Amino acid sequence: MPRMRAVTRVSVLLAGAFALASCGDNPTTPDQTASKRGPPKYALRVVNPNPGTPSAGGLLEGVPFTLGFSSFPPGLQYSFFCGTGAWTPWTSATSVLCPGLPNNGSYILGGRVRDGLGGSSVTRISIVVANVAPVFTFCGLTVNANAWIRVGVIVGDVAADRASIVVQWGDGAQTSATGIRPGALWAPTHRYATRGDKVITVTITDPEGAGAICTINHHVS
């Protein structure tokens, strides 16, 4: 009766991922295994995460970042998915500068590796993008006759979120608005019934609840 040769399958760890190799194939190097079965999955990481974000490796909305492989052999090609849009074209570059992601939340980033024989592998990672609070690009006061004043406000937001604005005039009255676009001037007016020092407080808030405050001191004579 012919002798049967047993072939045992084992898992070989390659740069953070598993590639199956057959003992019967007897590959002499991991690179041979990769060339026969396609390249293994290599570790993908965000190269320059922004400081001050709530999680390790987190990003800030609207801020560009670099996505790349942490280890790689020569002779391969790479393609990346930056969380939105399409995959980048295949290239020998092992990293890519991604545009800032448009809003806060969770995103899936991706990296592909292709060898010279047409085999490829895909690695995906999840990333958390933190909200960036809106800022004042302008907050000023114009005084008109008969105790009328006008407050001008322009909001800046890297994610282009529309803002809610509340102006407290310092005499118990307030004026508010919602849906103010970044870069648009909002300029409410107010008339004081009494003289004296007034502290005007302008508060801007984005849809996630982050905000900023501008304070203006004004004297009504």
C-alpha positions in Angstrom: 0.0 0.0 0.0 1.6 3.4 -0.9 2.8 5.5 2.0 0.8 8.7 2.6 2.8 11.8 3.4 1.1 13.9 6.1 0.9 17.6 5.5 0.4 19.7 8.6 -0.9 23.3 8.4 0.6 25.8 10.8 0.2 29.5 11.3 3.2 31.7 10.8 3.3 35.2 12.4 4.4 37.8 9.9 4.6 41.5 10.9 1.5 41.5 13.1 -0.7 39.2 10.9 -1.0 35.5 10.2 -0.1 33.8 6.9 -0.8 30.1 6.4 2.2 27.9 5.4 2.3 24.2 4.7 5.1 22.1 6.2 5.0 20.0 3.0 5.8 23.1 1.0 8.9 23.6 3.2 9.4 27.4 2.5 12.9 28.5 3.4 11.9 32.1 4.3 8.7 34.0 5.2 9.1 36.0 2.0 8.7 32.9 -0.1 5.4 32.1 1.7 4.2 35.7 1.0 5.1 35.5 -2.7 3.2 32.2 -3.1 0.1 33.1 -1.2 0.0 36.9 -1.5 1.7 39.4 1.0 0.7 39.1 4.6 -1.2 41.9 6.5 1.2 44.5 7.8 0.5 46.7 10.8 -1.2 50.0 9.8 -1.1 53.1 12.0 -1.7 56.8 12.1 1.8 58.2 12.0 1.1 61.6 13.6 -1.9 61.5 15.9 -2.9 64.9 17.2 -2.1 65.5 20.9 -4.9 66.2 23.3 -7.5 63.9 21.8 -9.6 61.6 24.0 -8.1 58.3 22.8 -4.7 57.0 21.8 -4.1 57.5 18.1 -7.1 59.8 17.9 -7.5 62.6 15.4 -9.1 66.0 15.4 -11.8 66.8 12.8 -10.6 68.8 9.9 -6.9 68.3 10.6 -4.7 66.4 8.1 -2.9 63.3 9.2 -0.4 60.7 7.9 -1.5 57.1 7.4 1.2 54.4 6.8 2.6 51.0 7.5 4.9 50.6 10.5 7.0 47.8 8.9 7.3 46.6 5.4 9.8 44.7 3.1 11.1 46.2 -0.2 9.5 45.5 -3.5 5.8 45.9 -2.6 3.2 48.5 -3.6 0.7 50.2 -1.3 -2.7 51.9 -1.5 -4.6 53.7 1.3 -8.1 54.6 2.3 -8.3 57.8 4.4 -11.7 57.2 5.9 -13.8 58.9 3.1 -13.6 59.0 -0.6 -11.8 56.3 -2.7 -8.6 54.3 -2.3 -5.4 56.0 -3.3 -3.6 54.7 -6.5 -1.0 52.0 -6.0 2.4 53.4 -5.3 5.7 52.4 -3.8 5.2 55.0 -1.0 4.5 53.3 2.3 2.5 56.3 3.7 0.2 59.0 2.6 -0.9 62.4 3.8 -4.7 62.2 4.3 -7.0 65.3 4.4 -8.7 66.0 7.6 -11.9 64.0 8.3 -15.0 66.1 7.9 -16.6 65.6 11.3 -16.2 63.9 14.7 -17.0 60.2 15.2 -15.6 56.8 14.3 -14.0 56.1 11.0 -12.4 53.0 9.3 -9.0 53.6 7.7 -7.4 51.1 5.3 -4.2 50.0 3.8 -3.5 47.6 0.9 -0.3 45.8 0.0 0.4 44.2 -3.4 3.3 42.0 -4.4 4.9 41.5 -7.8 2.8 38.4 -8.5 -0.5 40.1 -8.1 -1.3 38.9 -4.6 -2.7 41.5 -2.2 -3.9 41.9 1.4 -5.9 44.5 3.2 -5.5 45.9 6.7 -8.2 48.1 8.4 -8.1 50.0 11.6 -10.7 52.0 13.5 -10.0 55.6 14.5 -11.8 58.1 16.7 -12.1 61.7 15.5 -12.6 64.3 18.2 -14.7 67.4 17.8 -13.0 70.8 17.5 -14.8 73.7 19.2 -15.7 76.7 17.1 -13.8 80.0 17.5 -14.5 83.7 17.0 -12.8 85.1 13.9 -14.5 88.4 14.8 -16.3 89.7 17.8 -16.8 93.5 17.9 -19.1 96.4 18.9 -20.4 99.4 16.9 -22.0 102.2 18.9 -24.8 104.2 17.2 -26.7 107.2 18.3 -29.5 107.2 20.9 -27.9 104.3 22.9 -28.2 101.8 20.0 -25.3 99.3 19.6 -24.5 96.6 17.2 -22.5 93.4 17.9 -20.8 91.8 15.0 -19.9 88.1 15.2 -18.1 85.8 12.7 -17.6 82.1 13.6 -14.8 79.8 12.4 -15.2 76.0 12.5 -12.8 73.5 10.9 -15.7 71.1 10.3 -17.9 73.8 8.9 -20.5 73.1 11.6 -23.3 75.7 11.8 -23.3 77.5 15.2 -25.8 78.7 17.7 -25.1 82.2 19.0 -26.5 83.9 22.1 -25.8 87.6 23.0 -26.5 88.7 26.6 -26.6 92.5 26.5 -25.8 93.0 30.2 -29.2 94.5 31.1 -31.2 91.3 31.3 -32.0 91.1 27.6 -30.6 88.6 25.1 -30.7 87.9 21.4 -30.1 84.4 19.9 -29.8 82.8 16.5 -29.2 79.2 15.2 -27.7 77.8 12.0 -25.1 80.5 11.5 -22.6 79.4 8.8 -18.9 79.7 9.5 -17.5 82.9 7.9 -20.9 84.6 7.8 -21.4 87.9 9.7 -24.2 88.0 12.2 -24.9 91.5 13.6 -27.8 92.0 16.0 -28.7 95.4 17.5 -29.8 96.4 20.9 -30.9 99.6 22.6 -30.3 100.3 26.3 -32.9 102.0 28.5 -30.5 102.9 31.3 -27.0 104.4 31.5 -24.0 102.9 33.0 -21.4 100.1 32.5 -22.6 97.0 30.6 -20.8 93.7 30.1 -21.9 92.0 26.8 -21.3 88.3 26.6 -21.4 86.4 23.3 -21.6 82.6 23.4 -21.1 80.4 20.3 -21.9 76.7 20.4 -21.6 73.9 17.7 -24.0 71.0 17.4 -21.8 68.8 19.7 -22.1 71.4 22.5 -18.5 72.7 22.3 -18.3 76.5 22.3 -16.5 79.7 23.0 -17.3 83.0 24.8 -16.5 86.6 23.8 -16.9 89.4 26.4 -17.2 93.1 25.5 -17.3 96.0 28.1 -19.4 98.9 27.1 -20.4 102.2 28.8 -23.8 103.8 28.1 -23.6 107.5 28.7 
